[in-house]
Amino acid sequence: MRILITAPYNDKARSVLEQVFGEIIYRPWKPHGRAYNEAELLALLKETKAEALITEHDQVTQTVIERNPALQFIGVCRGTPSNVSVETAKRLGIPVFHTPARNAQAVAEMFIANVITLMRNTIAGWQWLQAGKWEKGAHTSYLQFKGNELEGKTIGMVGFGAVGQRIARLVKIFPCQVQFFDPFVHTFDQDYKKIELEELFETSDIVSIHLPVNDQTKGMIDRRLLSKMKKEAIFVNTARAIVVNRYDLLEVLEKNLIRGAVLDVFDHEPPDDIDNKIIHLPNVLATPHIAGATFEVEDHHATIMNEALLNNFAVESTGKKKFFNFIL
């Protein structure tokens, strides 16, 4: 099998695929400067005569798939295959694999880092120091930038998938209380508490969003829920912006109805005027969609993808699965 890989994929992971499947053609999008668009991907598939594709951000559209109906699989190195016309692939019988939880550790670490940064007034203190405002008086900064500790806080997760559960495991040691709303999670560590959505907003010191995007979740977090939050509570969204009504969030933040927000995602990227109003509020710590951006994530997605492909395609002549003990 000739596999075209346009996702970042480390040498060892590519070597494993080569041993098992055959030829690997490696054309990562990063040296290209951006993801491949439809026309570029079509040309690349034609040029390489690829029989399978492992992508990350490229536009794997209906047209791309329909013109390559013999693809044996499409691998998507993302938490969800949102850049792939999955319905087209399904119609043509092409399996689509993705890499859930590839960035769980990265997002969890940034959640902790940025929540603490906001709670401890770190950025305001750094700006004050850089501006040369530290004059005589040893207690000026100590009093002006006094913050709060994470210990003892109740963290409410809206959605309790891989990222939410990774955060929960990490914050247990502070310690923090963890509660969550997720109608699809039925088995969980009994140290965590499953509650209804309204109660979560009312009782959490930190509300963190971990929802996928679908017809049910778009705009799900609105004024009705945000208005239930404690005045000293912090709102965190490192998932998808569209699940939150940004006008309602802007109002809550502008009126200081909650302490503040930690945001990594926005309705428009790059931001439009409304997004920028939120970003520049003094009680918002905003980052440019980088919660999952670590070098290690690329190794994680290669490991997860290889395990999925080996378990699904590596079959002995007996018809039984052949499991490979590779260290990726």
N, C-alpha and C positions, 0 to 999 in steps of 0.2 A: 504494500500500500504506500502510495506517495502522499505524504502529509505536508501541507503548507502551514507554517506557523507564523502568524503575524503578531502574536502577543509576545511580550518579553518572556523568555523561557531560558532558564539557566542551562549550562553545558551538560551537567549530570542528568537533568531531567530529559533533555533532548536525546542523550545517549541511550537512556532506557527505552524510549520510544523507538529509536532506530534499531535496537537489538530485537525488539518484539515485532514491529510492524514493517520495517523496511526503510525507505528513503525519507529523509527529513529535509525540507526546503525551508530555510529560516530567513524570513524577510520582516523583521520586527518594525512596527510603525514608528517607534521613537526616533531612529535616525532620519526618518522621513519628515519628522517635525510635527506630524498630526496623524490622526487615524485616516485610513484609506477610505475615500468616498466610493460610491457605487461604481462609477466608471473605472476607477483605479483598481478596485478589487476584482472586477470582471476581467480586466486586462491581465492582472497578476495570476488569476486562476487559469486563464487560457494559456498564458506563457509557460507556467510551471506544469500544466497538465495534472493538477492536484486532484487526488481522489478523496481527500478529507481536508478539513480546515480547522485550525485552532486560532481563534481571534480574541481580541480584547474589546476595543472600542470601534472597530470598523463597521461600516454600514452594510450589514448583511441583509439586504432588502429582499422583497418578493422577487424582483427581477434577477438579482444575483443568484438566488436559489433556483428559480425556474430555469435559468440558463445553465445550471449545473446540477441537473436532477440525479446524476449518478454519484454524488457525494455520499460516502459511506457514513460520515457523521460530521457534525459541526460542534466544536468545543468552544465555549465562551468563558474566558477567564474573568468572570465578574460574579458578584453575588446573585444577580438575576440576569437573564439573557435579554435585556431590554433593547439592545441594538440589533436584534435578530428577528426576522419575520418567522416566529415560531409556528404560527398557523400554516404558513406555506410549507415549512419543513415537515410538519406533521402530515399534511395532505400528501406529500411526496414520499412519505415513509423514511425520512432522514432523521435519525435520532439527534437530539440536541442535549449536550452536557454543559453544566455550568459549575461554578466553584463557590458554593455557599460557605460563609464563614471565613473566606480568605483574609478579610481585613478585620476580623473580630477583635484580635489583640490590639491592633493599631488604633481602632476607634475607642476601645475601652480605655487604653492608656491616655488618649487625648481627652476623653471625657473627664477623667480624674484630674489631669493636669489643668484643664481650662476651668473646671468648676472650682478647684482650689484657688487658681489665679484670680477668679472673680471674687470669691469669698474673702480672700486676703488682701484685696485692693492692690495687688502687685503692680499692675500696669500704671495706675495712678501714682503709686509711690516711685516707680522707676522714672516716670515723666517729671515728677517733682525734683528728683535727684538730678536728672539730666539738665534740668533748667537752672540748676545752681541755687535752689531755694533753701538749702540746708545752712542756716545761719546759726548764731549762738542760741543755745537752748537745747539740751540733750533730749528733751521729751517731746519736741514738736512733732516729729515724724511718728513717734511711738503712739501719740494720741490721735493724730490726724488720720492715720492709715490702719488703725486697729481693726482687725477683721474677725472672722469666725473659723472654727475648726470643722472639719468634715465629720469627726467622731460624733456619734450619737444622732446623726441626721437620718431621717426617713426618706429613702429614695423610691420614687414610684416609676415603674417602667410601663409605658404604654406600648404593648408588644413585647413579647418575651422570647424572642428567638435567639440565635447564636450570639449576637452582640449584647443584647440585654443580659443574657445569662453569664457571659464572660465578665461584664461589669459587675454583676451581682457577686461573683466569686471573688473578685478583687477587692471590693469595698467591704466584704465581711470582716477583713482584718483591721479595719480602722477603729472600732467596728461601726457599721451602719445597719439600720433595719431596711430590708428590701421587700417591697410589695409590688404586685404587678396586675395588669389587666391584659388578658389574652384568652379569648374564648376557645382557641385551638390548642392550648397547652393544658394537658390533664395530668401529666406526670412531672413532678418537680421536687427539688430539695425542700423538705418540710421546714427549713429555716426561713423560707420565703413565704409570703402571704398572698394568696390570690383574692382579689377584691373587685368590686364593680368600678366602672370608670369614674363615675361622679365622686365616689368616696376617695378614690385615688387622688383626684385633683384637690379635694378638700383637706386631706390629711398628710400629704407629702410635703417635705421641705424642699425637695428637688423633684421636678417632674421631667422625665426624659423620654423622648419620642423615638420609637424603633418600629415604625410601621412600613409595610410595603405600599406601593401605589396601586390602587384598584378603584373600581367605581364606588365601593363602600367607604374607602378611607379618604378620598379627595375632599378636602375641606372639613374633615371630621373634627378637628380641634378648632373650636370657634369660641366666640364670646361667652356662650353659655358655660363652657367648661373652664375657660381661662379666668372668668370672674369668680370662680369658686376657690381659686388658689389663695394660700396665705399671703399676707402682705410682705412677709420676709422670704417668700419662696422664690426659687430660681427655676426658670424654664429652659430646657436644653433640647435642641434638635440637631442631631447629626445624621438623620435618616434621609427624608425627602421633604422639601419645602411645601410641596403642593398639598400635603395632608393637613397643613395648618392654614387657616384663614389669616393672611398676613395683615389685613386691615384691622382685624380684631386684635391681633398681637401688637400691632403698632399702637393702638389706642391704650391697651393695658400698660404698655411700657411707657408711653408718653405721660400718662396720668400717674405713674409710679404706684400702680395698684399691686405690683409685685416688685421684688427686689431687683430683678434683672433677668437677662437671658444670655445663654451661650449658644451661638448659632454657627453652623458650618455650611448650611445649604440655603439657597434663595430661589424664589420663583423664576428669576431670570439670571442667567450666568453668561456674560457679565451682568451685574445688577442694573435695574432700571431705577427711576427716581424714587419709587416707593421703597424698594429694597434698600437704597442708599439712605433713606430717612431712618430706617431701622438700624442699619449698620453704624450710623454715626451718633446714635443715642449714647449718652454717657453711661447708661446702665446696661450696655450690651457689649459682650466680648465676641467679636465676629472673626471668623477665619474663612479663607477662600476655597471651601470644599476640599480640605486636605486631611480630614480626620483619618482617612484610609490610605494616605499617601506615605508609605514607608517602603524602603528597599526590600524589607523582609516579606512584604505582601506578595511580591512577584515570585519569591520562592514558595510561599504558601500555595499560591494558585497553581503553580506547576505540580506540586506534590498532590494536591487534591484532584487535579485533572488527570494526572497519570494513574492514580488509584482507580478513578472511575472508568477510564478506558481499559485498563488491564483487567479489571473485574468483569467488564461487559464484553470484551472482544477476544481475550486470550482463552481460547477453548481448545482442549486437546481433542484428538480424533475420536475419543470415547464419548464426546459430547459433554463431559464434565468440566466444570470451571478449573482452570489452572491458575493458582495464586502465586504471585511472585513476591519475594521478600527483598525488595529493593529499598535501599536507604537513599532518599532523594535529597 
